Amino acid sequence: MMPPWVWRGHQRYNGDMPDDAAELFAHALKLPPAARAALADSLIDSLESEVDEDAEEAWRSEIALRVRDLDSGTVQTIAWDEVRRQLHSRING
């Protein structure tokens, strides 16, 4: 998967993107998946200049509730393969 700002043939999709960004992207693709995910998370965080404290607190409360539900056995986890199978079944009938 190549981003829209890299060269494709002789056409460049985003002339405003510096050439070194394509090189950086190519290096990032060589990282292990967990490192790429951490890098993506850090880059996204760097774009957020304003923190919504109410939203942060709401997320902390939601996470705590979900952990309590898991720890108490109120809810059970479902394996990703099963979730994917159920979603596929719902979408495709």
N, CA, C and O atoms as a Tinker XYZ file with bonds, in Angstrom:
   372  protein
     1  N      0.848000   -1.182000    0.000000    73     2
     2  CA     0.000000    0.000000    0.000000    64     1     3
     3  C      0.883000    1.230000    0.000000    63     2     4     5
     4  O      1.680000    1.427000    0.917000    81     3
     5  N      0.751000    2.034000   -0.992000    73     3     6
     6  CA     1.544000    3.258000   -1.079000    64     5     7
     7  C      0.639000    4.454000   -0.847000    63     6     8     9
     8  O     -0.501000    4.475000   -1.311000    81     7
     9  N      1.141000    5.444000   -0.135000    73     7    10
    10  CA     0.329000    6.639000    0.106000    64     9    11
    11  C      0.171000    7.439000   -1.179000    63    10    12    13
    12  O      0.946000    7.270000   -2.119000    81    11
    13  N     -0.837000    8.315000   -1.220000    73    11    14
    14  CA    -1.104000    9.063000   -2.455000    64    13    15
    15  C     -0.023000   10.072000   -2.806000    63    14    16    17
    16  O     -0.032000   10.604000   -3.916000    81    15
    17  N      0.909000   10.356000   -1.900000    73    15    18
    18  CA     1.896000   11.382000   -2.188000    64    17    19
    19  C      3.198000   10.830000   -2.743000    63    18    20    21
    20  O      4.148000   11.589000   -2.936000    81    19
    21  N      3.269000    9.512000   -3.008000    73    19    22
    22  CA     4.494000    8.968000   -3.598000    64    21    23
    23  C      4.367000    8.939000   -5.115000    63    22    24    25
    24  O      3.267000    9.019000   -5.661000    81    23
    25  N      5.505000    8.823000   -5.784000    73    23    26
    26  CA     5.510000    8.790000   -7.241000    64    25    27
    27  C      4.793000    7.553000   -7.753000    63    26    28    29
    28  O      4.994000    6.458000   -7.228000    81    27
    29  N      3.975000    7.714000   -8.753000    73    27    30
    30  CA     3.347000    6.603000   -9.466000    64    29    31
    31  C      3.556000    6.887000  -10.930000    63    30    32    33
    32  O      2.884000    7.743000  -11.505000    81    31
    33  N      4.492000    6.169000  -11.542000    73    31    34
    34  CA     4.843000    6.467000  -12.918000    64    33    35
    35  C      5.490000    7.834000  -12.957000    63    34    36    37
    36  O      6.458000    8.079000  -12.237000    81    35
    37  N      4.985000    8.713000  -13.770000    73    35    38
    38  CA     5.541000   10.060000  -13.880000    64    37    39
    39  C      4.649000   11.087000  -13.202000    63    38    40    41
    40  O      4.915000   12.287000  -13.270000    81    39
    41  N      3.595000   10.621000  -12.549000    73    39    42
    42  CA     2.641000   11.552000  -11.943000    64    41    43
    43  C      2.850000   11.592000  -10.434000    63    42    44    45
    44  O      2.985000   10.548000   -9.797000    81    43
    45  N      2.875000   12.749000   -9.881000    73    43    46
    46  CA     2.975000   12.897000   -8.434000    64    45    47
    47  C      1.619000   13.402000   -7.947000    63    46    48    49
    48  O      1.110000   14.408000   -8.441000    81    47
    49  N      1.039000   12.700000   -6.978000    73    47    50
    50  CA    -0.313000   13.019000   -6.535000    64    49    51
    51  C     -0.389000   14.234000   -5.624000    63    50    52    53
    52  O     -1.398000   14.939000   -5.627000    81    51
    53  N      0.657000   14.497000   -4.842000    73    51    54
    54  CA     0.625000   15.647000   -3.953000    64    53    55
    55  C      1.954000   16.371000   -4.048000    63    54    56    57
    56  O      2.918000   15.989000   -3.384000    81    55
    57  N      2.016000   17.393000   -4.851000    73    55    58
    58  CA     3.246000   18.130000   -5.054000    64    57    59
    59  C      3.707000   18.897000   -3.835000    63    58    60    61
    60  O      4.852000   19.349000   -3.798000    81    59
    61  N      2.843000   19.064000   -2.822000    73    59    62
    62  CA     3.216000   19.798000   -1.616000    64    61    63
    63  C      3.977000   18.940000   -0.616000    63    62    64    65
    64  O      4.592000   19.477000    0.305000    81    63
    65  N      3.949000   17.619000   -0.776000    73    63    66
    66  CA     4.611000   16.721000    0.161000    64    65    67
    67  C      6.100000   16.662000   -0.169000    63    66    68    69
    68  O      6.463000   16.420000   -1.321000    81    67
    69  N      6.964000   16.877000    0.813000    73    67    70
    70  CA     8.403000   16.823000    0.540000    64    69    71
    71  C      8.841000   15.417000    0.118000    63    70    72    73
    72  O      8.258000   14.415000    0.532000    81    71
    73  N      9.877000   15.372000   -0.710000    73    71    74
    74  CA    10.385000   14.089000   -1.187000    64    73    75
    75  C     10.858000   13.202000   -0.048000    63    74    76    77
    76  O     10.747000   11.979000   -0.128000    81    75
    77  N     11.384000   13.807000    1.015000    73    75    78
    78  CA    11.884000   12.976000    2.104000    64    77    79
    79  C     10.761000   12.255000    2.850000    63    78    80    81
    80  O     11.025000   11.284000    3.559000    81    79
    81  N      9.524000   12.707000    2.706000    73    79    82
    82  CA     8.398000   12.014000    3.339000    64    81    83
    83  C      8.204000   10.633000    2.716000    63    82    84    85
    84  O      7.894000    9.676000    3.426000    81    83
    85  N      8.379000   10.518000    1.414000    73    83    86
    86  CA     8.263000    9.213000    0.752000    64    85    87
    87  C      9.359000    8.275000    1.240000    63    86    88    89
    88  O      9.126000    7.082000    1.429000    81    87
    89  N     10.549000    8.817000    1.442000    73    87    90
    90  CA    11.656000    8.000000    1.952000    64    89    91
    91  C     11.372000    7.560000    3.393000    63    90    92    93
    92  O     11.615000    6.409000    3.754000    81    91
    93  N     10.864000    8.469000    4.197000    73    91    94
    94  CA    10.508000    8.154000    5.572000    64    93    95
    95  C      9.430000    7.072000    5.618000    63    94    96    97
    96  O      9.502000    6.143000    6.422000    81    95
    97  N      8.431000    7.206000    4.747000    73    95    98
    98  CA     7.364000    6.211000    4.685000    64    97    99
    99  C      7.928000    4.840000    4.322000    63    98   100   101
   100  O      7.547000    3.833000    4.919000    81    99
   101  N      8.821000    4.798000    3.360000    73    99   102
   102  CA     9.426000    3.528000    2.943000    64   101   103
   103  C     10.176000    2.889000    4.117000    63   102   104   105
   104  O     10.102000    1.675000    4.306000    81   103
   105  N     10.892000    3.690000    4.899000    73   103   106
   106  CA    11.600000    3.162000    6.074000    64   105   107
   107  C     10.599000    2.670000    7.129000    63   106   108   109
   108  O     10.804000    1.624000    7.745000    81   107
   109  N      9.535000    3.420000    7.326000    73   107   110
   110  CA     8.532000    3.044000    8.325000    64   109   111
   111  C      7.875000    1.711000    7.968000    63   110   112   113
   112  O      7.560000    0.918000    8.855000    81   111
   113  N      7.667000    1.464000    6.677000    73   111   114
   114  CA     7.057000    0.201000    6.256000    64   113   115
   115  C      7.922000   -1.001000    6.590000    63   114   116   117
   116  O      7.422000   -2.123000    6.659000    81   115
   117  N      9.202000   -0.784000    6.796000    73   115   118
   118  CA    10.112000   -1.889000    7.125000    64   117   119
   119  C     10.073000   -2.233000    8.611000    63   118   120   121
   120  O     10.617000   -3.259000    9.020000    81   119
   121  N      9.444000   -1.397000    9.416000    73   119   122
   122  CA     9.338000   -1.656000   10.848000    64   121   123
   123  C      8.377000   -2.813000   11.113000    63   122   124   125
   124  O      7.483000   -3.069000   10.306000    81   123
   125  N      8.548000   -3.510000   12.227000    73   123   126
   126  CA     7.578000   -4.535000   12.619000    64   125   127
   127  C      6.208000   -3.888000   12.860000    63   126   128   129
   128  O      6.134000   -2.699000   13.168000    81   127
   129  N      5.133000   -4.656000   12.723000    73   127   130
   130  CA     3.784000   -4.089000   12.882000    64   129   131
   131  C      3.580000   -3.300000   14.178000    63   130   132   133
   132  O      2.973000   -2.230000   14.150000    81   131
   133  N      4.069000   -3.801000   15.300000    73   131   134
   134  CA     3.869000   -3.089000   16.567000    64   133   135
   135  C      4.578000   -1.744000   16.562000    63   134   136   137
   136  O      4.052000   -0.764000   17.089000    81   135
   137  N      5.757000   -1.690000   15.975000    73   135   138
   138  CA     6.485000   -0.421000   15.897000    64   137   139
   139  C      5.784000    0.547000   14.961000    63   138   140   141
   140  O      5.737000    1.745000   15.240000    81   139
   141  N      5.226000    0.045000   13.834000    73   139   142
   142  CA     4.478000    0.922000   12.922000    64   141   143
   143  C      3.247000    1.478000   13.614000    63   142   144   145
   144  O      2.915000    2.651000   13.445000    81   143
   145  N      2.565000    0.640000   14.395000    73   143   146
   146  CA     1.373000    1.098000   15.114000    64   145   147
   147  C      1.746000    2.169000   16.134000    63   146   148   149
   148  O      1.041000    3.169000   16.265000    81   147
   149  N      2.841000    1.968000   16.854000    73   147   150
   150  CA     3.279000    2.960000   17.840000    64   149   151
   151  C      3.661000    4.265000   17.153000    63   150   152   153
   152  O      3.345000    5.348000   17.646000    81   151
   153  N      4.338000    4.160000   16.020000    73   151   154
   154  CA     4.705000    5.359000   15.263000    64   153   155
   155  C      3.461000    6.102000   14.786000    63   154   156   157
   156  O      3.377000    7.324000   14.912000    81   155
   157  N      2.505000    5.369000   14.244000    73   155   158
   158  CA     1.260000    5.995000   13.769000    64   157   159
   159  C      0.541000    6.683000   14.928000    63   158   160   161
   160  O      0.041000    7.797000   14.777000    81   159
   161  N      0.491000    6.021000   16.079000    73   159   162
   162  CA    -0.161000    6.607000   17.248000    64   161   163
   163  C      0.541000    7.898000   17.668000    63   162   164   165
   164  O     -0.112000    8.893000   17.981000    81   163
   165  N      1.871000    7.874000   17.670000    73   163   166
   166  CA     2.627000    9.065000   18.043000    64   165   167
   167  C      2.403000   10.207000   17.056000    63   166   168   169
   168  O      2.276000   11.364000   17.455000    81   167
   169  N      2.356000    9.877000   15.770000    73   167   170
   170  CA     2.124000   10.911000   14.766000    64   169   171
   171  C      0.730000   11.520000   14.912000    63   170   172   173
   172  O      0.566000   12.735000   14.808000    81   171
   173  N     -0.257000   10.685000   15.150000    73   171   174
   174  CA    -1.620000   11.189000   15.338000    64   173   175
   175  C     -1.684000   12.070000   16.582000    63   174   176   177
   176  O     -2.291000   13.141000   16.564000    81   175
   177  N     -1.047000   11.607000   17.671000    73   175   178
   178  CA    -1.021000   12.414000   18.894000    64   177   179
   179  C     -0.369000   13.767000   18.658000    63   178   180   181
   180  O     -0.766000   14.765000   19.260000    81   179
   181  N      0.634000   13.806000   17.781000    73   179   182
   182  CA     1.336000   15.067000   17.534000    64   181   183
   183  C      0.447000   16.085000   16.824000    63   182   184   185
   184  O      0.752000   17.278000   16.834000    81   183
   185  N     -0.641000   15.635000   16.212000    73   183   186
   186  CA    -1.556000   16.535000   15.516000    64   185   187
   187  C     -2.588000   17.148000   16.454000    63   186   188   189
   188  O     -3.211000   18.159000   16.130000    81   187
   189  N     -2.762000   16.532000   17.608000    73   187   190
   190  CA    -3.758000   17.004000   18.563000    64   189   191
   191  C     -3.125000   18.045000   19.469000    63   190   192   193
   192  O     -2.346000   17.713000   20.363000    81   191
   193  N     -3.462000   19.293000   19.235000    73   191   194
   194  CA    -2.871000   20.360000   20.033000    64   193   195
   195  C     -3.719000   20.695000   21.256000    63   194   196   197
   196  O     -3.221000   21.278000   22.219000    81   195
   197  N     -4.978000   20.333000   21.219000    73   195   198
   198  CA    -5.883000   20.670000   22.308000    64   197   199
   199  C     -6.455000   19.389000   22.900000    63   198   200   201
   200  O     -6.977000   18.545000   22.171000    81   199
   201  N     -6.361000   19.242000   24.212000    73   199   202
   202  CA    -6.865000   18.054000   24.891000    64   201   203
   203  C     -8.230000   18.369000   25.470000    63   202   204   205
   204  O     -8.400000   19.348000   26.196000    81   203
   205  N     -9.198000   17.534000   25.144000    73   203   206
   206  CA   -10.543000   17.677000   25.701000    64   205   207
   207  C    -10.589000   16.855000   26.985000    63   206   208   209
   208  O    -10.751000   15.635000   26.944000    81   207
   209  N    -10.446000   17.527000   28.123000    73   207   210
   210  CA   -10.386000   16.834000   29.408000    64   209   211
   211  C    -11.656000   16.036000   29.690000    63   210   212   213
   212  O    -11.592000   14.963000   30.290000    81   211
   213  N    -12.808000   16.550000   29.262000    73   211   214
   214  CA   -14.057000   15.816000   29.468000    64   213   215
   215  C    -14.040000   14.504000   28.694000    63   214   216   217
   216  O    -14.463000   13.469000   29.208000    81   215
   217  N    -13.552000   14.551000   27.464000    73   215   218
   218  CA   -13.465000   13.329000   26.659000    64   217   219
   219  C    -12.454000   12.361000   27.264000    63   218   220   221
   220  O    -12.700000   11.156000   27.312000    81   219
   221  N    -11.320000   12.881000   27.727000    73   219   222
   222  CA   -10.303000   12.033000   28.356000    64   221   223
   223  C    -10.883000   11.334000   29.576000    63   222   224   225
   224  O    -10.677000   10.135000   29.766000    81   223
   225  N    -11.605000   12.077000   30.401000    73   223   226
   226  CA   -12.205000   11.485000   31.606000    64   225   227
   227  C    -13.270000   10.457000   31.234000    63   226   228   229
   228  O    -13.374000    9.409000   31.872000    81   227
   229  N    -14.055000   10.752000   30.208000    73   227   230
   230  CA   -15.074000    9.799000   29.753000    64   229   231
   231  C    -14.425000    8.499000   29.286000    63   230   232   233
   232  O    -14.927000    7.415000   29.582000    81   231
   233  N    -13.303000    8.604000   28.553000    73   231   234
   234  CA   -12.599000    7.392000   28.103000    64   233   235
   235  C    -12.033000    6.626000   29.299000    63   234   236   237
   236  O    -12.126000    5.399000   29.339000    81   235
   237  N    -11.446000    7.330000   30.278000    73   235   238
   238  CA   -10.914000    6.643000   31.467000    64   237   239
   239  C    -12.028000    5.895000   32.194000    63   238   240   241
   240  O    -11.831000    4.762000   32.634000    81   239
   241  N    -13.188000    6.519000   32.319000    73   239   242
   242  CA   -14.319000    5.878000   32.997000    64   241   243
   243  C    -14.805000    4.660000   32.217000    63   242   244   245
   244  O    -15.087000    3.615000   32.803000    81   243
   245  N    -14.902000    4.797000   30.904000    73   243   246
   246  CA   -15.349000    3.689000   30.065000    64   245   247
   247  C    -14.381000    2.506000   30.137000    63   246   248   249
   248  O    -14.802000    1.353000   30.235000    81   247
   249  N    -13.098000    2.801000   30.087000    73   247   250
   250  CA   -12.088000    1.739000   30.174000    64   249   251
   251  C    -12.171000    1.041000   31.524000    63   250   252   253
   252  O    -12.123000   -0.187000   31.590000    81   251
   253  N    -12.296000    1.811000   32.599000    73   251   254
   254  CA   -12.403000    1.224000   33.937000    64   253   255
   255  C    -13.629000    0.334000   34.041000    63   254   256   257
   256  O    -13.561000   -0.753000   34.615000    81   255
   257  N    -14.751000    0.785000   33.492000    73   255   258
   258  CA   -15.981000   -0.014000   33.512000    64   257   259
   259  C    -15.786000   -1.328000   32.762000    63   258   260   261
   260  O    -16.191000   -2.386000   33.243000    81   259
   261  N    -15.164000   -1.263000   31.582000    73   259   262
   262  CA   -14.948000   -2.473000   30.789000    64   261   263
   263  C    -14.002000   -3.439000   31.483000    63   262   264   265
   264  O    -14.204000   -4.652000   31.420000    81   263
   265  N    -12.976000   -2.923000   32.141000    73   263   266
   266  CA   -12.055000   -3.791000   32.882000    64   265   267
   267  C    -12.789000   -4.455000   34.039000    63   266   268   269
   268  O    -12.618000   -5.652000   34.274000    81   267
   269  N    -13.603000   -3.694000   34.764000    73   267   270
   270  CA   -14.398000   -4.278000   35.865000    64   269   271
   271  C    -15.319000   -5.372000   35.347000    63   270   272   273
   272  O    -15.428000   -6.435000   35.958000    81   271
   273  N    -15.984000   -5.117000   34.221000    73   271   274
   274  CA   -16.889000   -6.122000   33.654000    64   273   275
   275  C    -16.138000   -7.399000   33.265000    63   274   276   277
   276  O    -16.632000   -8.506000   33.479000    81   275
   277  N    -14.962000   -7.238000   32.703000    73   275   278
   278  CA   -14.157000   -8.411000   32.350000    64   277   279
   279  C    -13.694000   -9.154000   33.599000    63   278   280   281
   280  O    -13.800000  -10.378000   33.677000    81   279
   281  N    -13.183000   -8.408000   34.572000    73   279   282
   282  CA   -12.673000   -9.033000   35.800000    64   281   283
   283  C    -13.766000   -9.750000   36.583000    63   282   284   285
   284  O    -13.513000  -10.790000   37.192000    81   283
   285  N    -14.972000   -9.205000   36.569000    73   283   286
   286  CA   -16.071000   -9.804000   37.343000    64   285   287
   287  C    -16.750000  -10.951000   36.607000    63   286   288   289
   288  O    -17.533000  -11.697000   37.194000    81   287
   289  N    -16.448000  -11.086000   35.325000    73   287   290
   290  CA   -17.094000  -12.146000   34.541000    64   289   291
   291  C    -18.447000  -11.730000   33.987000    63   290   292   293
   292  O    -19.154000  -12.552000   33.404000    81   291
   293  N    -18.818000  -10.468000   34.162000    73   291   294
   294  CA   -20.087000   -9.968000   33.641000    64   293   295
   295  C    -20.140000  -10.091000   32.128000    63   294   296   297
   296  O    -21.189000  -10.380000   31.551000    81   295
   297  N    -19.009000   -9.871000   31.500000    73   295   298
   298  CA   -18.912000  -10.016000   30.048000    64   297   299
   299  C    -17.797000  -11.004000   29.728000    63   298   300   301
   300  O    -16.878000  -11.203000   30.523000    81   299
   301  N    -17.891000  -11.606000   28.576000    73   299   302
   302  CA   -16.880000  -12.550000   28.119000    64   301   303
   303  C    -16.240000  -12.017000   26.841000    63   302   304   305
   304  O    -16.875000  -11.318000   26.051000    81   303
   305  N    -14.996000  -12.356000   26.663000    73   303   306
   306  CA   -14.328000  -11.966000   25.427000    64   305   307
   307  C    -14.714000  -12.923000   24.310000    63   306   308   309
   308  O    -15.131000  -14.054000   24.561000    81   307
   309  N    -14.570000  -12.464000   23.096000    73   307   310
   310  CA   -14.821000  -13.285000   21.913000    64   309   311
   311  C    -13.573000  -13.215000   21.047000    63   310   312   313
   312  O    -13.048000  -12.132000   20.789000    81   311
   313  N    -13.101000  -14.368000   20.601000    73   311   314
   314  CA   -11.908000  -14.410000   19.762000    64   313   315
   315  C    -12.157000  -13.628000   18.472000    63   314   316   317
   316  O    -13.271000  -13.625000   17.948000    81   315
   317  N    -11.115000  -12.966000   17.963000    73   315   318
   318  CA   -11.227000  -12.148000   16.760000    64   317   319
   319  C    -11.740000  -12.969000   15.585000    63   318   320   321
   320  O    -12.549000  -12.470000   14.803000    81   319
   321  N    -11.299000  -14.199000   15.440000    73   319   322
   322  CA   -11.776000  -15.033000   14.330000    64   321   323
   323  C    -13.290000  -15.212000   14.382000    63   322   324   325
   324  O    -13.960000  -15.221000   13.349000    81   323
   325  N    -13.822000  -15.355000   15.595000    73   323   326
   326  CA   -15.269000  -15.514000   15.744000    64   325   327
   327  C    -15.995000  -14.203000   15.450000    63   326   328   329
   328  O    -17.034000  -14.210000   14.791000    81   327
   329  N    -15.467000  -13.091000   15.923000    73   327   330
   330  CA   -16.064000  -11.783000   15.643000    64   329   331
   331  C    -16.103000  -11.551000   14.139000    63   330   332   333
   332  O    -17.122000  -11.128000   13.593000    81   331
   333  N    -14.992000  -11.827000   13.477000    73   331   334
   334  CA   -14.910000  -11.641000   12.026000    64   333   335
   335  C    -15.926000  -12.529000   11.309000    63   334   336   337
   336  O    -16.577000  -12.090000   10.361000    81   335
   337  N    -16.064000  -13.788000   11.765000    73   335   338
   338  CA   -17.028000  -14.693000   11.148000    64   337   339
   339  C    -18.449000  -14.167000   11.323000    63   338   340   341
   340  O    -19.244000  -14.198000   10.384000    81   339
   341  N    -18.774000  -13.679000   12.533000    73   339   342
   342  CA   -20.113000  -13.147000   12.792000    64   341   343
   343  C    -20.387000  -11.898000   11.965000    63   342   344   345
   344  O    -21.481000  -11.746000   11.420000    81   343
   345  N    -19.414000  -11.009000   11.865000    73   343   346
   346  CA   -19.594000   -9.804000   11.063000    64   345   347
   347  C    -19.783000  -10.157000    9.589000    63   346   348   349
   348  O    -20.652000   -9.606000    8.913000    81   347
   349  N    -18.973000  -11.066000    9.109000    73   347   350
   350  CA   -19.083000  -11.490000    7.714000    64   349   351
   351  C    -20.464000  -12.072000    7.452000    63   350   352   353
   352  O    -21.070000  -11.805000    6.415000    81   351
   353  N    -20.958000  -12.869000    8.392000    73   351   354
   354  CA   -22.281000  -13.471000    8.253000    64   353   355
   355  C    -23.384000  -12.412000    8.232000    63   354   356   357
   356  O    -24.322000  -12.509000    7.441000    81   355
   357  N    -23.275000  -11.407000    9.093000    73   355   358
   358  CA   -24.276000  -10.333000    9.125000    64   357   359
   359  C    -24.260000   -9.502000    7.855000    63   358   360   361
   360  O    -25.307000   -9.137000    7.320000    81   359
   361  N    -23.064000   -9.209000    7.382000    73   359   362
   362  CA   -22.943000   -8.363000    6.187000    64   361   363
   363  C    -23.415000   -9.092000    4.933000    63   362   364   365
   364  O    -24.108000   -8.523000    4.090000    81   363
   365  N    -23.032000  -10.341000    4.827000    73   363   366
   366  CA   -23.327000  -11.106000    3.603000    64   365   367
   367  C    -24.600000  -11.952000    3.700000    63   366   368   369
   368  O    -24.954000  -12.664000    2.760000    81   367
   369  N    -25.267000  -11.869000    4.823000    73   367   370
   370  CA   -26.536000  -12.569000    4.990000    64   369   371
   371  C    -26.468000  -13.989000    5.199000    63   370   372
   372  O    -27.502000  -14.642000    5.348000    81   371
